[in-house]
Amino acid sequence: MRQLPPLNALRVFEVAARTGSYAAAAAELGLTHGAVSRQIAALEAWLGQKLFRKDGRRMVATPIAAMFADEVAHAFDRISRAAEACGRPATRRILRVSAPTSFAMRWLIPRLGRFHADHPQVEVEVGTVSTVLEDLRGGFDVAIRRGVAREGAWPGHRAVPVLEDVDTLIASPALLERRPIERAEDIEGHVLLASETRPGDWIDWLEAAGLPHLIGHPRQVFDHFFVTRQAVEDGLGIGIGPMPMLLIDVAAGKLAMPLPKIRVRRTGYVALVPEHAAQIPILATFVDWLASEGREAGETAS
């Protein structure tokens, strides 16, 4: 007979470890903060060790608890898949996608309507991560990360190329009306806007533009690219942005790419599916759709 921990406590523990917060776990599960704390305490008593440590006002999973939570998440995923295979074919399917914030906001979410139109029985839930290098943890069906689809690059996951990434100069149309940029040299005198999450963008673009003498030019730096993009749209200065993800803004007249032929190629994005789930039809369909959308975006950018 299997010696299993209390399953409800495991469920609460996995959510708490994934969200990094008892309060967030309580909100997701529809429980009180105290109920989450009691379930965690019950699991700690069963295991005979602490699973979380206090960090300021938050409870953070210990390293071994984080690994345990990842295994529990995979186990729950397998149970979910098995239940789906044995359940009603018309049952609504929830597909959880983990993606970097800018990718989700500027590329994925604006396109999801097309996927929903063809697959109305599937509900896509998008969760964001702060960086493209975020660890792969449980709690998703498909993860989007920056990287290559080379064999062995993503242990335990099937990787499919989704989108090539190319940086170019971006500015607001209103700013360009006041101070046109027709040649690379015309950027002198403009305010350069940069992002902490993309620290090498300006250096690489200035070298590609033949303007290495401007590398030391002062820049106004924001903490994340989506803040920088908004500052560019508001006309506070000019920036460097990923062409495929900003074509929607160019089409809407929010941004312009004054020197589109000066480009810097970046490592693109891949879709990652856990190997144990790679053959599930709806996951394969969604990943194929992502790749198709990425090819179409690449053709438009070129």
C-alpha angles and dihedrals in degrees: 000000000000118000100222128177116238103291097214090052089050090053092051091045093053092052093045092050093045096048094037092225138084088211093052090047090051091051093048094047098039093241135125121259088247092053090053091049092050093050091049090049090051091052092046089052091051092048095040096229142080117266100187136039128201115255108179104303094339133085110227125195115247116242093258091046090052090055091046090050090053091054091046090051091052090049091051089048091054091049090049092050092048091049091050091050090052096040136080114306093222095053112128111256124216114209115196116208124188114200141159111270098246093045091051095046101040104031118013106040096047088056100045093090089070092053092047091050090060096036108034092162091065122080113199115209113195120204119185133217125202098235137028089236095059114143117262105248131169122274102075138086096201127019125197115209138159110258147083130291092230115144111265094017092107109033113211094013138091109230125206124183110244112167137007114223123222124173123213140161116285132191140158116268090232092055091049091052089058096040113015121209109208099147132031090251090062092076090076109110094025121115109252114220120201141174132230089219091057103037100162099048099101095040093054094043094048090051091049089049093051093246104116090144088071095056091098092049112125115261133196105233128205125191097243137023096240088060090049091049090054091049089052091050089050090055098246091133144308127292147180117254142173106266100211093051095048100047088095089059092047091051089050092051093244096115138020133205103214098181104030094162092064101080139162117206117223135189105279133223130273133195113232124202123180108254093235089060101036094104097052104119099226092049091050090048093051094047091048088051091051091051091048092051090048093053091049091050091049092052091050092049092051 
